[in-house]
Amino acid sequence: MDKVEWDDVQGLVLSGYPRLPYSAYVLFRFHPERPDAARAWLGALAGRLMRASDGGGDDGETDAPTLGTLKRAKGADLHAINLALTARGLGQLPAGAAALKDFSVEFVEGMAPPTDPVSGPARRTNLLGDLGDSSPATWEWGGWNGNGDIDGMLMLFAPDGLALQSLIGDELATMAQAADPVRIASPGGDDPRLMTGRVYDDRKEHFGYTDGISQPIIEGSPRARRGGATEDDKRIHHVKPGEFVFGYHNERRVRTNGAGAAELKRNGTYLVFRQLEQDVAGFRDFVARAAAELQGPEDATDKEEWIAARLVGRTRAGKPLACPAAHAHDPSDPVARHSSGNDFLFYFGDRFGLQCPIGSHIRRANPRDTKGPDPDTALRLSKMHRIIRRSRMYGERYDADARNGEGRRGVLFVCLNADIAGQFEMIQHSWLNNRHFGDLYVGTDPIGHSQADGGAIVIQRRPTNLVLQRPKPFVRVRGGAYFFLPGIAAVRALAG
Ligand code: HEM
């Protein structure tokens, strides 16, 4: 098994920093006339970036912050900093510019390549479904309005709001000579601002669901070594490191070494960032109306919960609708209740979507053992399309009584993968936005932003399926970019 150099990998790969629920995403542009200042800043920053090592003895430098030292950190030391660069940013650093040809096309082109006056939106814009209200023409950053020039992003994590403000102040002062922060102006006329995110104590996103439950577990990582997982958890979620970190074997048994840029890419990965605005009032209204019209099932005491759970595939509290794989032959088996909450498959226990609808969010986002010639192969194939999610919420929480429905809120969707086209884009395009996913006739992801077909949502049921009409998507893309999350040695090389 590959031994990953965790002391050279940025901490975000292994942790969502639960002790640091406040975060800022400082987009920046290098000062083009001061390349030396940019390199000096990166060189100094490298030693302060949070590393993924758990402090188990493989730390290269004893004073560098690691996930191990973070566990014990107090006061001003209790924070984490990570850095990501776009292709445009890499291109401004000599070592990066020389290596760019060995980065993937989608990374180099970016999330929102310019539209062509003759042929229209670029292929990537179409495949991501970034059309209509979600078109890059309407984005607040990263889009086509002259706001796409982003060189990189500093990610700052802190335990509370005050600590975050002080961390932002310190880091902006440190980078002042090298780069300018990009402040985002919203159409509502708010003052231009830095993007900030939160994880709430209850771990719920704005629609009201617990999030961040299902994640791949990197083989050989501290979490995989800790044990405690059921055999089914391992079978379903253990994924080879090369799917998420360059330089190691992936699920195709190929070493993702980055061709000519092997040294620069080693221990790095790609980071996808999407600002996804959520229409919480619209979503709640839709769920309430659908529940009011629901004829049966008679045993659904809370019809809104029944509908809401079937849109995502988990109850709002996070309980999966599909039963654990080990009990697929008898879902009523009481032992089933003692599973880890993530050790379920679909093929044997729920092939037709009667427990967890085929078009629900989690079944589209990770079809587990259902997309392939047989369930074992399908499970193996699905591991080639996993992502590590590190999303956080932005904006005030919706409060119907306080009438703050007009407020702007949503998910700062962050995911990590070594192959943007094969992982993030594949999930978004071929599964979430696909009307014919799993032999369905209509409908796209219930909480996705795509408006491919007017928004039918199908819930499998006996004797007939329930078909709901979603008036419009509840999610709108407001910005986004593809980044590279380099290893620590690579940050030093870029500074050299
Ligand atoms: C506003 C937008 C979104 C919301 C509110 C949302 C919410 C959720 C929730 C509540 C879960 C279930 C909890 C969990 O398993 O962690 C989930 C799972 C997941 N979501 Fe999303 N999500 C959003 C967008 C996306 C996008 C754009 C993608 C990928 C392109 C995605 C990929 C996934 C994946 C891979 C899972 C785990 C599925 C599994 O392994 O069972 N989500 N999401």
Residues whose N, C-alpha, C, O or C-beta is under 5 A from the ligand:
A	BS01	HEM	E205 Y209 T210 D211 G212 I213 S214 L276 I362 A365 N366 V411 F424 I427 Q428 I447 V475
